[in-house]
Amino acid sequence: MQQQRQKKIPVRRCVGCNAQRPKRELVRIVRSPQGRIDLDLTGKQSGRGAYLCPSAACLAKARKAKRLERALELPIPDEVYARLEEQIAAAQAEKEAAEDAQ
């Protein structure tokens, strides 16, 4: 009788609320080698990344404490935060629509 090995689930820490969660539950924010900051829904873009819960509250906490700037090693302008808020809201709405369809 062979026991099945349990697959290891990667865990990351949210820079906003500091909670540890499975990697798939978090959203990756990436600073590309060119210095552009974007939301990485696939988790595979090249560059320095930081993980965040897909909620506006966690983004607000990370912004207030400048944790995202520290993690990405780059000062982040207000326009980028506004764009990230829009992208997170859109991703969250898309995820909820997919869950409702099932």
N, C-alpha and C positions, 0 to 999 in steps of 0.2 A: 504494500500500500504506500503509494507515494503521496506526500502532502503537497498541495499546490502552494507555491510561493505567493505570498501576498505582494502585489505590486506597490512599490514605494510611491507615495503621492508627494510631489514637490510642494513645499510650503514657503510662502513669502510673507513679509511684514508690510502692512500698510503704513505709508509715511504720514498719513493724516491722523488716524485713530490709534496707531501702533498695535493693532491686533494682528495675530498670525492667522492666515487663512490659506486654503489650497490655492495654488497659483492660478487655476482656471477661474476662480471667483473674483480675482482682482484684475484691474486694468493697468496696463503698462504704459507709462509715459516715457518717451525716449528722446534723447538729444542725439541727433544724427552727427556724423563726423563733420558736416558742414555747419553745425551750430543751430539747426532748425529743431524746434520742439514740437512733437506731435503725439497724438494718441495712437498707441500700437495695439490694435485689437487682436492681432495674430500672435503677438509675443515673440516675433522672430525678426523684427527689423534690427539692423546693425546700429550700434551706438550704445551710449550709457543709458541705463534705464532705472526707473523707480516705480514701485507698485503702489496702487491706490485703490481703495474700495470704490465701486462705481456709484458714488453718491456725491451730491453737491456739498453735503456737510463735511465730508472728509477732505474734499478739495479746499474748502474754506479754512479748516483747521491747519492743513499743510501750508496754505498761503499765509495765514496769520503768523505762524511760527517760523516761516521761511524754510521749512524742512525740504520742500521740493527743490528750492534753489541750492541748498546744501548737497542734496543727493545728486543733482545733475551738474553740480559745480559750475553754475552759470546764473547770473542775475536774470530774472524772468520779468519782462514788461507786462503791464496790465492788459494789453491787447491779447497776449498769449493766454493769460488766465481766463479772459472772456471767451476766447475760442475753445479752450479746454472745457469750460463749463457747458458750452453749447454741444460739443462733441459727446461729453459724458451723458448729458440729458438725452441726446438722440440715441446713443447706444443703449441706455437704460430703457427707453421707450421701445426700441426694437427688440430687446430681450424679452420684455413683458408681452409684446405682441406675439412673439414666437411661442412663449409658454402658454398663452391663451389659445393659440391655434392647436395645441396638442391636446 
